[in-house]
Amino acid sequence: MTSGPDHTGPDEGRRRFAEHLELTYNAADLTLTDPRTAAAFRTAMDIAVTVTAGALAQGLIGDEQQKALAELLAGTKEAVPLI
């Protein structure tokens, strides 16, 4: 039994994540549609990637974990244009 088309593919997941990010920023009276806020968000994600490199250097995480986290955080920036 199906309840309709499956809208949970990668594009739908990215759109929902983008909406979640925007709602989170809206709760702080901000919007990622503002170029300065969007730039600050992308910078924060770049900083977070740097933190994963630091965690790797300190032996807190391994190479595979660092790579996966860095890719996840870098990919998060791709949500901004979907807003």
Backbone hydrogen bonds, N-H to C=O, Kabsch-Sander energy under -0.5 kcal/mol:
donor,donor_aa,acceptor,acceptor_aa,energy
7,H,5,P,-0.7
13,G,9,G,-2.6
14,R,10,P,-2.4
15,R,11,D,-2.3
16,R,12,E,-2.5
17,F,13,G,-2.2
18,A,14,R,-2.6
19,E,15,R,-2.3
20,H,16,R,-2.3
21,L,17,F,-2.7
22,E,18,A,-2.5
23,L,19,E,-2.7
24,T,20,H,-2.3
25,Y,21,L,-2.4
26,N,22,E,-2.9
27,A,23,L,-1.9
28,A,24,T,-0.6
28,A,25,Y,-1.0
29,D,26,N,-2.2
30,L,25,Y,-2.4
34,D,31,T,-1.3
38,A,34,D,-2.8
39,A,35,P,-2.3
40,A,36,R,-2.2
41,F,37,T,-2.4
42,R,38,A,-2.4
43,T,39,A,-2.3
44,A,40,A,-2.3
45,M,41,F,-2.1
46,D,42,R,-2.0
47,I,43,T,-2.4
48,A,44,A,-2.3
49,V,45,M,-1.9
50,T,46,D,-1.8
51,V,47,I,-2.1
52,T,48,A,-1.7
53,A,49,V,-1.6
54,G,50,T,-1.9
55,A,51,V,-2.4
56,L,52,T,-2.1
57,A,53,A,-2.4
58,Q,54,G,-1.8
59,G,56,L,-1.5
60,L,55,A,-2.4
61,I,55,A,-1.0
66,Q,62,G,-2.7
67,K,63,D,-2.6
68,A,64,E,-2.4
69,L,65,Q,-2.7
70,A,66,Q,-2.9
71,E,67,K,-2.4
72,L,68,A,-2.2
73,L,69,L,-2.8
74,A,70,A,-2.6
75,G,71,E,-2.4
76,T,72,L,-1.3
77,K,73,L,-0.8
77,K,74,A,-0.8
78,E,75,G,-1.3
79,A,76,T,-1.8
80,V,77,K,-1.1
82,L,79,A,-1.4
83,I,80,V,-1.7
